[in-house]
Structure formats: structure tokens, C-alpha cells
Amino acid sequence: MDSVPLKLEESGVGHRGYRPEFRRKVLDLVEAGRPIAEVAKALGISDQSIYTWRRQDRLDRGVEPGLTSAEKGELAAAKRRIAELETELWAMRRAIELVREVVPPKGGSRRSR
């Protein structure tokens, strides 16, 4: 087989991993028949990364059942928002506790009718 036409300089590893364009090129090589181990070694990336990218690509295309990348993103955003809301709720409850410690109730207890 020919040598892999990608170089490490093109990988564009950022703070969140490899660029989508690089991943797509790698998957195209694998889909064209290149062995995953060969592509991984030539590019200095792990076999497991390629297997993970390939599985997610299949999920995104609907070939395999599971969460797509978009659905995973929505789920992660929802979890972050829930965590924010839980933090706000905790802060409000704590504020209420502090106010109750400082401000005495007005007029004591209510009379029943």
C-alpha cells in the first residue's frame, strides 16, 4: 500500500483533541481499505482513537443505534444547565436560612380561626 498522505503537522491537535477535518481524512483512509493500525502508526495516534471516531461516525450516520454527536452535545448542555440550576437553588436555600437566623418572625405564631 502507499504511504499515508497525511503528516503530523496537519493533525491540528487543539485543546479539545483533533480537528474534525483531520478525523474525517483519517476515517476516509480507513474506509478506503487502509488498516487502522497502519494509519495510526503513520500518524502517531492511537488505534483506539480511530476506532472511537469510526464508531461515532457510524452513530452520526444512523448506521448503528446510539446517541449522535448532536444529541451528546445537547445532553451535555442540559447537564451543565441542571448543575447551574442546582447551584442556584442551593444558594437561595442557604440565603433563606441566613435571613431566618437574623430576622425574627413578625408577631409570633398565627392564631387559628
Secondary structure, DSSP 4 states (H G I P E B T S, - for coil): -PPPS--GGGG--BTTBS-HHHHHHHHHHHHTT--HHHHHHHHT--HHHHHHHHHHHHHHTTSSSS--HHHHHHHHHHHHHHHHHHHHHHHHHHHHHHHHHHSPPTTSSPPP-
